[in-house]
Amino acid sequence: MNLPDQMTAICIAEPGGPEVLKTCRQPAPQIGPADVLIRVAAAGVNGPDLAQRRGHYAPPPGASPLPGLEVAGEVAAMGQAVTGFALGDAVMALTNGGGYAEYVAVPFGQVLPVPHGWTLAEAAALPETWFTVTQTLVMRAGLEPGMHVLVHGGAGGIGGAAIQICSIIGAHPIAVVSAADKASYCNRLGAIATIDRTRENIVDRVMELTDGHGADRVLDIIGGALTAVNIAASARGGHIVQVSTLEGATVSFPLRTMMAKDLTLSGSTLRPQSARTKAGIAAHVRDNFLAALSSPDWIKPELATFPLDEAHRAHVAMEQRIHRGKLVLLTEFGAASQAS
């Protein structure tokens, strides 16, 4: 494959609203000995991309300044230390930034094969959310079969991944939603029950659904006043996993209740983690979840796709928080792949 010197990408002109996302021309990335160069077909849109655009989530040292933390595409080149891949392989990857572009360089430990039966656009919706839930809910919080798991934002990317990972492991996901269509979507993904936060009391419903036991694990993307709700809804010995703070990063909550219930509250962000840590998460996904994802009856996330040069429209849609599933950007290569 003849590789170009230049590529089209989406740059952040300055911190601000979706309008600061601009199409630009950039040098194609150079690869190191342990890197895979991916010709990007599709890039997932995630909450950290919005935070970076607003100026609240700076790339770690050495990472690409371009937004985009997950992609799918084809292997275009490899460093001499790369094993397990060949040129032209269909792959998906957790990037260190730079996904909103026609090419991205990724450490090969963060690259996985596209599940059987998935398009590249569908595969681009997986890495960021599945790596996040695997790292926090599974590897850190010790998710086990039989646990009741309260999943906030169940119809979104993180929530949908959590529901499906719980189902694979044998846990019981309870999804919190804001509309009937989102509840139906969560049920299709595998939620054992849903709670409509606009008209139902979350704590009362959790206790009803668990026969008074409470939630063994909570996955929260909201923060703010919901933290106290999560504590009240948790079972003794429970673990609350905080992966985003959409409605408040500073909270006041009942420490005595946390102590009495022997609760754990943990928080984490994925992008600053080391390449070794990310490779370990990738290995866990590959070894424990890829076979299920390749099942012919697997329910894939709903997608809304946008051309790469309309990334600003995707950010507007994500900020409105009315979508189900994932938002994905398609390069010209990706659009052609979808059409063929």
ZATI-256099 format. One record per residue (C-alpha): residue number from 1; residue in three letters; x, y, z. Coordinates in pm, 1 decimal, always signed. Example, Ala and Ser with C-alpha at 12.3 -4.5 7.8 and 13.67 -1.06 7.14 Angstrom:
! ZATI-256099
(atom 1, "ALA", (+1230.0, -450.0, +780.0))
(atom 2, "SER", (+1367.0, -106.0, +714.0))
//
This chain:
! ZATI-256099
(atom 1, "MET", (+0.0, +0.0, +0.0))
(atom 2, "ASN", (+130.6, +343.1, -93.4))
(atom 3, "LEU", (+99.7, +560.5, +213.7))
(atom 4, "PRO", (+29.0, +932.8, +178.8))
(atom 5, "ASP", (+244.7, +1201.1, +335.2))
(atom 6, "GLN", (-63.6, +1405.3, +428.1))
(atom 7, "MET", (-408.5, +1315.6, +558.5))
(atom 8, "THR", (-740.7, +1478.3, +641.5))
(atom 9, "ALA", (-815.1, +1512.8, +1011.5))
(atom 10, "ILE", (-1038.3, +1703.0, +1251.1))
(atom 11, "CYS", (-852.9, +1964.4, +1455.2))
(atom 12, "ILE", (-969.7, +2164.6, +1756.9))
(atom 13, "ALA", (-914.9, +2526.9, +1656.7))
(atom 14, "GLU", (-957.2, +2650.8, +2015.4))
(atom 15, "PRO", (-1150.7, +2536.9, +2322.1))
(atom 16, "GLY", (-1522.2, +2584.8, +2275.8))
(atom 17, "GLY", (-1842.8, +2449.3, +2128.2))
(atom 18, "PRO", (-1885.6, +2201.2, +1841.7))
(atom 19, "GLU", (-1812.5, +2477.3, +1589.6))
(atom 20, "VAL", (-1441.4, +2475.6, +1686.1))
(atom 21, "LEU", (-1398.4, +2133.0, +1521.6))
(atom 22, "LYS", (-1236.7, +2208.3, +1185.2))
(atom 23, "THR", (-1126.7, +1992.3, +894.7))
(atom 24, "CYS", (-751.7, +2024.9, +847.1))
(atom 25, "ARG", (-462.3, +1865.3, +660.7))
(atom 26, "GLN", (-193.1, +1705.1, +873.5))
(atom 27, "PRO", (+116.0, +1493.6, +815.9))
(atom 28, "ALA", (+32.4, +1124.7, +830.4))
(atom 29, "PRO", (+153.2, +976.0, +1162.5))
(atom 30, "GLN", (+490.5, +808.7, +1191.3))
(atom 31, "ILE", (+500.0, +468.5, +1358.7))
(atom 32, "GLY", (+737.3, +331.3, +1618.8))
(atom 33, "PRO", (+864.2, -25.5, +1636.5))
(atom 34, "ALA", (+562.4, -143.8, +1841.1))
(atom 35, "ASP", (+296.4, +55.1, +1652.7))
(atom 36, "VAL", (+30.6, -36.7, +1400.9))
(atom 37, "LEU", (-71.7, +225.5, +1145.1))
(atom 38, "ILE", (-445.3, +197.3, +1085.3))
(atom 39, "ARG", (-621.2, +331.9, +779.0))
(atom 40, "VAL", (-928.5, +459.5, +957.5))
(atom 41, "ALA", (-1271.3, +367.3, +827.2))
(atom 42, "ALA", (-1468.0, +483.9, +1128.7))
(atom 43, "ALA", (-1407.4, +661.5, +1458.9))
(atom 44, "GLY", (-1636.5, +647.3, +1760.7))
(atom 45, "VAL", (-1748.3, +966.9, +1934.3))
(atom 46, "ASN", (-1724.2, +965.0, +2314.1))
(atom 47, "GLY", (-1764.3, +1190.1, +2614.4))
(atom 48, "PRO", (-1388.2, +1248.8, +2654.9))
(atom 49, "ASP", (-1380.9, +1391.1, +2299.5))
(atom 50, "LEU", (-1634.1, +1654.2, +2404.8))
(atom 51, "ALA", (-1436.3, +1730.7, +2721.0))
(atom 52, "GLN", (-1115.6, +1771.9, +2517.2))
(atom 53, "ARG", (-1292.6, +2002.1, +2272.6))
(atom 54, "ARG", (-1410.4, +2219.2, +2563.0))
(atom 55, "GLY", (-1053.8, +2240.8, +2698.9))
(atom 56, "HIS", (-1121.0, +2020.6, +3003.9))
(atom 57, "TYR", (-934.4, +1700.6, +2910.0))
(atom 58, "ALA", (-585.6, +1766.9, +2780.3))
(atom 59, "PRO", (-403.2, +1486.6, +2596.3))
(atom 60, "PRO", (-134.5, +1320.1, +2809.2))
(atom 61, "PRO", (+231.7, +1383.4, +2718.3))
(atom 62, "GLY", (+328.1, +1228.3, +2386.0))
(atom 63, "ALA", (-31.0, +1164.2, +2273.6))
(atom 64, "SER", (-184.4, +1302.4, +1956.5))
(atom 65, "PRO", (-354.3, +1640.9, +2004.3))
(atom 66, "LEU", (-633.2, +1531.1, +1770.0))
(atom 67, "PRO", (-958.2, +1401.2, +1924.9))
(atom 68, "GLY", (-1077.2, +1045.0, +1880.4))
(atom 69, "LEU", (-1012.0, +754.8, +2117.8))
(atom 70, "GLU", (-1143.7, +455.8, +1920.8))
(atom 71, "VAL", (-1131.7, +350.1, +1558.1))
(atom 72, "ALA", (-1178.6, +61.4, +1321.2))
(atom 73, "GLY", (-1012.5, +15.1, +986.1))
(atom 74, "GLU", (-737.0, -178.5, +810.8))
(atom 75, "VAL", (-372.7, -234.0, +901.1))
(atom 76, "ALA", (-173.7, -9.5, +665.8))
(atom 77, "ALA", (+177.1, -53.3, +813.6))
(atom 78, "MET", (+346.8, -208.1, +1115.9))
(atom 79, "GLY", (+661.6, -159.4, +1321.6))
(atom 80, "GLN", (+916.8, -438.5, +1329.9))
(atom 81, "ALA", (+821.1, -545.4, +1684.4))
(atom 82, "VAL", (+452.1, -596.5, +1602.4))
(atom 83, "THR", (+319.7, -951.9, +1615.2))
(atom 84, "GLY", (-20.7, -1105.5, +1552.6))
(atom 85, "PHE", (-130.5, -881.9, +1265.2))
(atom 86, "ALA", (-84.1, -863.6, +888.3))
(atom 87, "LEU", (-123.8, -585.2, +635.5))
(atom 88, "GLY", (-486.5, -546.1, +535.7))
(atom 89, "ASP", (-628.5, -702.1, +853.1))
(atom 90, "ALA", (-960.0, -556.5, +969.4))
(atom 91, "VAL", (-897.5, -422.4, +1319.1))
(atom 92, "MET", (-1043.5, -205.9, +1590.5))
(atom 93, "ALA", (-834.9, -17.4, +1843.1))
(atom 94, "LEU", (-829.2, +200.6, +2149.7))
(atom 95, "THR", (-617.5, +496.1, +2042.8))
(atom 96, "ASN", (-423.4, +748.8, +2248.8))
(atom 97, "GLY", (-597.1, +1025.1, +2054.9))
(atom 98, "GLY", (-590.5, +1100.5, +1684.4))
(atom 99, "GLY", (-887.4, +885.9, +1583.0))
(atom 100, "TYR", (-1066.5, +1167.8, +1398.3))
(atom 101, "ALA", (-839.0, +1126.2, +1098.2))
(atom 102, "GLU", (-771.3, +912.4, +792.9))
(atom 103, "TYR", (-475.6, +738.9, +962.2))
(atom 104, "VAL", (-376.2, +678.8, +1322.9))
(atom 105, "ALA", (-77.5, +508.4, +1487.1))
(atom 106, "VAL", (-161.7, +281.0, +1781.0))
(atom 107, "PRO", (+53.6, +57.9, +2008.0))
(atom 108, "PHE", (-23.2, -293.5, +1887.9))
(atom 109, "GLY", (-125.8, -411.4, +2234.4))
(atom 110, "GLN", (-433.7, -187.6, +2203.2))
(atom 111, "VAL", (-541.9, -334.3, +1868.7))
(atom 112, "LEU", (-794.4, -616.9, +1836.1))
(atom 113, "PRO", (-944.4, -803.4, +1541.6))
(atom 114, "VAL", (-1290.0, -694.1, +1430.8))
(atom 115, "PRO", (-1546.7, -944.1, +1564.0))
(atom 116, "HIS", (-1685.1, -1181.9, +1303.9))
(atom 117, "GLY", (-1989.6, -1038.5, +1129.4))
(atom 118, "TRP", (-1928.2, -676.5, +1230.1))
(atom 119, "THR", (-1882.6, -388.9, +985.3))
(atom 120, "LEU", (-1596.9, -147.7, +1045.0))
(atom 121, "ALA", (-1846.4, +121.7, +1149.1))
(atom 122, "GLU", (-1998.2, -112.3, +1406.9))
(atom 123, "ALA", (-1656.8, -217.2, +1535.5))
(atom 124, "ALA", (-1553.3, +146.3, +1584.2))
(atom 125, "ALA", (-1825.7, +174.6, +1848.2))
(atom 126, "LEU", (-1663.5, -86.9, +2074.6))
(atom 127, "PRO", (-1312.6, -11.6, +2207.7))
(atom 128, "GLU", (-1352.4, +300.2, +2423.3))
(atom 129, "THR", (-1668.0, +182.3, +2597.7))
(atom 130, "TRP", (-1574.1, -184.5, +2631.9))
(atom 131, "PHE", (-1222.5, -104.8, +2754.7))
(atom 132, "THR", (-1364.8, +145.4, +3006.6))
(atom 133, "VAL", (-1622.0, -95.2, +3150.0))
(atom 134, "THR", (-1375.9, -385.3, +3149.7))
(atom 135, "GLN", (-1113.2, -183.5, +3336.4))
(atom 136, "THR", (-1346.5, -31.7, +3595.9))
(atom 137, "LEU", (-1641.7, -262.4, +3652.9))
(atom 138, "VAL", (-1478.0, -596.3, +3576.8))
(atom 139, "MET", (-1106.4, -580.2, +3656.6))
(atom 140, "ARG", (-1114.6, -321.1, +3934.9))
(atom 141, "ALA", (-1458.5, -366.4, +4093.1))
(atom 142, "GLY", (-1451.5, -745.2, +4055.5))
(atom 143, "LEU", (-1783.5, -802.6, +3879.6))
(atom 144, "GLU", (-1901.7, -1158.6, +3940.8))
(atom 145, "PRO", (-2190.3, -1379.6, +3825.7))
(atom 146, "GLY", (-2513.6, -1323.0, +4016.2))
(atom 147, "MET", (-2439.8, -963.3, +4117.1))
(atom 148, "HIS", (-2705.4, -696.3, +4069.2))
(atom 149, "VAL", (-2560.3, -401.1, +3876.4))
(atom 150, "LEU", (-2722.6, -58.3, +3853.2))
(atom 151, "VAL", (-2627.0, +99.6, +3519.6))
(atom 152, "HIS", (-2692.8, +470.3, +3472.3))
(atom 153, "GLY", (-2728.4, +597.7, +3116.0))
(atom 154, "GLY", (-2814.8, +245.8, +3005.8))
(atom 155, "ALA", (-2900.0, +341.2, +2647.8))
(atom 156, "GLY", (-2569.0, +518.7, +2583.1))
(atom 157, "GLY", (-2236.5, +375.8, +2474.8))
(atom 158, "ILE", (-2093.6, +311.8, +2822.3))
(atom 159, "GLY", (-2425.9, +190.4, +2958.2))
(atom 160, "GLY", (-2490.4, -43.1, +2666.7))
(atom 161, "ALA", (-2143.8, -195.2, +2699.9))
(atom 162, "ALA", (-2198.6, -244.4, +3073.5))
(atom 163, "ILE", (-2531.3, -419.6, +3017.5))
(atom 164, "GLN", (-2381.5, -659.2, +2765.7))
(atom 165, "ILE", (-2068.0, -730.7, +2968.3))
(atom 166, "CYS", (-2286.5, -805.8, +3270.2))
(atom 167, "SER", (-2489.2, -1045.6, +3057.2))
(atom 168, "ILE", (-2178.2, -1228.7, +2936.7))
(atom 169, "ILE", (-2046.6, -1267.3, +3291.3))
(atom 170, "GLY", (-2382.4, -1371.8, +3434.3))
(atom 171, "ALA", (-2456.7, -1060.7, +3641.7))
(atom 172, "HIS", (-2798.3, -891.5, +3647.2))
(atom 173, "PRO", (-2794.9, -540.3, +3492.6))
(atom 174, "ILE", (-3067.0, -290.2, +3587.8))
(atom 175, "ALA", (-3064.2, +3.7, +3346.1))
(atom 176, "VAL", (-3159.1, +360.4, +3438.0))
(atom 177, "VAL", (-3313.0, +547.3, +3141.8))
(atom 178, "SER", (-3512.6, +859.9, +3063.8))
(atom 179, "ALA", (-3763.3, +738.5, +2804.1))
(atom 180, "ALA", (-3963.2, +433.0, +2701.4))
(atom 181, "ASP", (-3773.6, +382.2, +2374.0))
(atom 182, "LYS", (-3445.4, +377.9, +2567.0))
(atom 183, "ALA", (-3588.5, +121.5, +2809.1))
(atom 184, "SER", (-3685.3, -101.4, +2516.6))
(atom 185, "TYR", (-3334.6, -70.1, +2372.2))
(atom 186, "CYS", (-3176.5, -166.5, +2706.1))
(atom 187, "ASN", (-3404.7, -467.4, +2733.3))
(atom 188, "ARG", (-3288.9, -583.5, +2390.2))
(atom 189, "LEU", (-2927.6, -551.9, +2505.0))
(atom 190, "GLY", (-2993.1, -775.4, +2804.2))
(atom 191, "ALA", (-3109.5, -560.8, +3096.7))
(atom 192, "ILE", (-3321.1, -762.9, +3340.2))
(atom 193, "ALA", (-3519.5, -448.6, +3427.5))
(atom 194, "THR", (-3522.7, -74.5, +3364.0))
(atom 195, "ILE", (-3591.7, +228.1, +3581.1))
(atom 196, "ASP", (-3729.0, +549.6, +3429.5))
(atom 197, "ARG", (-3552.0, +819.8, +3627.3))
(atom 198, "THR", (-3807.0, +1082.4, +3514.1))
(atom 199, "ARG", (-4097.0, +917.5, +3697.1))
(atom 200, "GLU", (-3965.4, +644.9, +3928.5))
(atom 201, "ASN", (-3768.8, +654.5, +4253.2))
(atom 202, "ILE", (-3437.8, +485.5, +4175.4))
(atom 203, "VAL", (-3366.3, +363.6, +4528.1))
(atom 204, "ASP", (-3716.0, +224.6, +4582.1))
(atom 205, "ARG", (-3710.7, +42.0, +4248.3))
(atom 206, "VAL", (-3366.0, -106.4, +4308.0))
(atom 207, "MET", (-3475.1, -240.6, +4644.9))
(atom 208, "GLU", (-3793.7, -378.9, +4493.3))
(atom 209, "LEU", (-3608.2, -549.3, +4209.4))
(atom 210, "THR", (-3342.6, -699.9, +4439.9))
(atom 211, "ASP", (-3577.2, -807.1, +4723.0))
(atom 212, "GLY", (-3426.7, -545.1, +4952.4))
(atom 213, "HIS", (-3065.4, -646.6, +4888.1))
(atom 214, "GLY", (-2957.6, -342.7, +4683.7))
(atom 215, "ALA", (-2710.5, -308.0, +4399.2))
(atom 216, "ASP", (-2381.8, -493.3, +4439.8))
(atom 217, "ARG", (-2219.9, -272.7, +4177.7))
(atom 218, "VAL", (-2314.4, +69.1, +4037.0))
(atom 219, "LEU", (-2178.6, +216.5, +3714.2))
(atom 220, "ASP", (-2233.8, +592.0, +3710.1))
(atom 221, "ILE", (-2166.0, +850.2, +3439.4))
(atom 222, "ILE", (-2373.5, +1128.8, +3599.1))
(atom 223, "GLY", (-2218.6, +1226.4, +3932.3))
(atom 224, "GLY", (-2351.4, +1526.1, +4121.7))
(atom 225, "ALA", (-2653.4, +1463.0, +4343.6))
(atom 226, "LEU", (-2684.2, +1110.5, +4205.3))
(atom 227, "THR", (-2390.7, +1001.0, +4422.0))
(atom 228, "ALA", (-2607.1, +1001.4, +4733.3))
(atom 229, "VAL", (-2873.6, +804.1, +4544.4))
(atom 230, "ASN", (-2613.2, +545.4, +4446.1))
(atom 231, "ILE", (-2502.5, +507.2, +4807.2))
(atom 232, "ALA", (-2860.8, +458.7, +4922.4))
(atom 233, "ALA", (-2926.3, +202.8, +4646.7))
(atom 234, "SER", (-2609.9, +1.4, +4713.3))
(atom 235, "ALA", (-2596.8, -330.7, +4892.1))
(atom 236, "ARG", (-2364.1, -383.2, +5187.0))
(atom 237, "GLY", (-2012.5, -434.6, +5051.1))
(atom 238, "GLY", (-2108.8, -268.3, +4723.9))
(atom 239, "HIS", (-1880.7, -83.1, +4484.9))
(atom 240, "ILE", (-1975.2, +235.5, +4297.9))
(atom 241, "VAL", (-1772.6, +294.1, +3980.9))
(atom 242, "GLN", (-1754.8, +657.5, +3862.4))
(atom 243, "VAL", (-1651.7, +691.9, +3498.2))
(atom 244, "SER", (-1787.5, +1038.7, +3415.8))
(atom 245, "THR", (-1948.2, +1340.3, +3584.6))
(atom 246, "LEU", (-2200.3, +1475.0, +3334.7))
(atom 247, "GLU", (-2404.8, +1656.7, +3597.9))
(atom 248, "GLY", (-2156.0, +1749.0, +3867.3))
(atom 249, "ALA", (-1791.9, +1687.8, +3954.5))
(atom 250, "THR", (-1815.5, +1809.9, +4315.2))
(atom 251, "VAL", (-2060.6, +1650.5, +4556.7))
(atom 252, "SER", (-2161.1, +1619.0, +4919.9))
(atom 253, "PHE", (-2260.1, +1270.3, +5025.3))
(atom 254, "PRO", (-2320.4, +1069.1, +5346.8))
(atom 255, "LEU", (-1988.0, +928.1, +5459.1))
(atom 256, "ARG", (-2144.7, +754.7, +5759.3))
(atom 257, "THR", (-2374.9, +558.9, +5530.7))
(atom 258, "MET", (-2078.0, +458.5, +5317.5))
(atom 259, "MET", (-1898.8, +339.1, +5627.2))
(atom 260, "ALA", (-2201.2, +154.7, +5765.1))
(atom 261, "LYS", (-2253.4, -23.8, +5434.6))
(atom 262, "ASP", (-1882.0, -95.7, +5382.6))
(atom 263, "LEU", (-1893.8, +65.3, +5038.4))
(atom 264, "THR", (-1620.1, +144.3, +4787.2))
(atom 265, "LEU", (-1634.5, +443.8, +4551.5))
(atom 266, "SER", (-1371.7, +439.9, +4278.0))
(atom 267, "GLY", (-1306.2, +664.9, +3982.3))
(atom 268, "SER", (-1086.5, +631.9, +3677.5))
(atom 269, "THR", (-1007.7, +779.9, +3337.6))
(atom 270, "LEU", (-878.4, +558.5, +3059.4))
(atom 271, "ARG", (-672.2, +785.4, +2834.0))
(atom 272, "PRO", (-380.5, +853.9, +3075.8))
(atom 273, "GLN", (-329.6, +483.5, +3152.1))
(atom 274, "SER", (-0.4, +329.9, +3038.6))
(atom 275, "ALA", (+35.0, +127.3, +2720.0))
(atom 276, "ARG", (+97.1, -177.5, +2938.3))
(atom 277, "THR", (-227.9, -124.2, +3128.1))
(atom 278, "LYS", (-425.7, -71.3, +2809.1))
(atom 279, "ALA", (-273.7, -383.0, +2657.1))
(atom 280, "GLY", (-382.6, -577.7, +2964.7))
(atom 281, "ILE", (-737.9, -450.3, +2924.7))
(atom 282, "ALA", (-730.4, -541.3, +2554.8))
(atom 283, "ALA", (-616.4, -892.4, +2639.9))
(atom 284, "HIS", (-903.9, -929.4, +2887.2))
(atom 285, "VAL", (-1154.4, -817.0, +2621.7))
(atom 286, "ARG", (-1003.3, -1052.7, +2365.1))
(atom 287, "ASP", (-991.0, -1352.9, +2595.2))
(atom 288, "ASN", (-1328.9, -1309.9, +2764.0))
(atom 289, "PHE", (-1564.4, -1119.4, +2534.8))
(atom 290, "LEU", (-1467.8, -1142.2, +2165.4))
(atom 291, "ALA", (-1617.8, -1487.8, +2118.6))
(atom 292, "ALA", (-1955.4, -1365.6, +2246.4))
(atom 293, "LEU", (-1938.1, -1056.3, +2024.4))
(atom 294, "SER", (-1885.5, -1281.4, +1722.2))
(atom 295, "SER", (-2201.6, -1481.2, +1790.1))
(atom 296, "PRO", (-2448.0, -1449.9, +1498.2))
(atom 297, "ASP", (-2733.5, -1354.5, +1732.8))
(atom 298, "TRP", (-2536.5, -1086.9, +1920.5))
(atom 299, "ILE", (-2725.9, -755.7, +1951.8))
(atom 300, "LYS", (-2504.7, -479.3, +1814.7))
(atom 301, "PRO", (-2527.8, -118.1, +1935.8))
(atom 302, "GLU", (-2748.9, +117.1, +1740.5))
(atom 303, "LEU", (-2541.6, +360.9, +1535.5))
(atom 304, "ALA", (-2584.0, +710.2, +1398.7))
(atom 305, "THR", (-2311.2, +788.4, +1145.0))
(atom 306, "PHE", (-2171.2, +1120.1, +1024.6))
(atom 307, "PRO", (-1904.5, +1204.8, +764.8))
(atom 308, "LEU", (-1570.4, +1286.7, +923.2))
(atom 309, "ASP", (-1592.2, +1647.6, +809.4))
(atom 310, "GLU", (-1923.4, +1681.9, +996.1))
(atom 311, "ALA", (-1777.7, +1590.5, +1334.0))
(atom 312, "HIS", (-1931.0, +1906.6, +1476.3))
(atom 313, "ARG", (-2280.1, +1769.0, +1403.1))
(atom 314, "ALA", (-2196.3, +1448.6, +1588.9))
(atom 315, "HIS", (-2085.5, +1651.4, +1891.2))
(atom 316, "VAL", (-2410.0, +1849.5, +1885.6))
(atom 317, "ALA", (-2606.1, +1523.5, +1877.9))
(atom 318, "MET", (-2407.0, +1380.3, +2168.7))
(atom 319, "GLU", (-2454.8, +1691.8, +2380.0))
(atom 320, "GLN", (-2831.6, +1668.9, +2331.4))
(atom 321, "ARG", (-2821.3, +1320.1, +2492.9))
(atom 322, "ILE", (-3126.3, +1193.2, +2306.1))
(atom 323, "HIS", (-2952.2, +923.3, +2098.7))
(atom 324, "ARG", (-2933.7, +551.2, +2165.7))
(atom 325, "GLY", (-2615.9, +351.2, +2119.5))
(atom 326, "LYS", (-2315.0, +518.8, +1960.8))
(atom 327, "LEU", (-2226.1, +804.2, +1725.0))
(atom 328, "VAL", (-1962.2, +720.3, +1464.2))
(atom 329, "LEU", (-1765.7, +927.6, +1212.2))
(atom 330, "LEU", (-1694.4, +778.4, +868.4))
(atom 331, "THR", (-1392.1, +867.8, +655.9))
(atom 332, "GLU", (-1422.5, +850.8, +275.5))
(atom 333, "PHE", (-1265.1, +504.9, +297.7))
(atom 334, "GLY", (-1521.3, +406.0, +559.2))
(atom 335, "ALA", (-1815.1, +538.5, +360.5))
(atom 336, "ALA", (-1698.1, +342.0, +56.4))
(atom 337, "SER", (-1660.2, +29.4, +271.0))
(atom 338, "GLN", (-2015.3, +72.1, +401.1))
(atom 339, "ALA", (-2151.8, +107.1, +49.5))
(atom 340, "SER", (-1975.2, -199.4, -89.8))
//
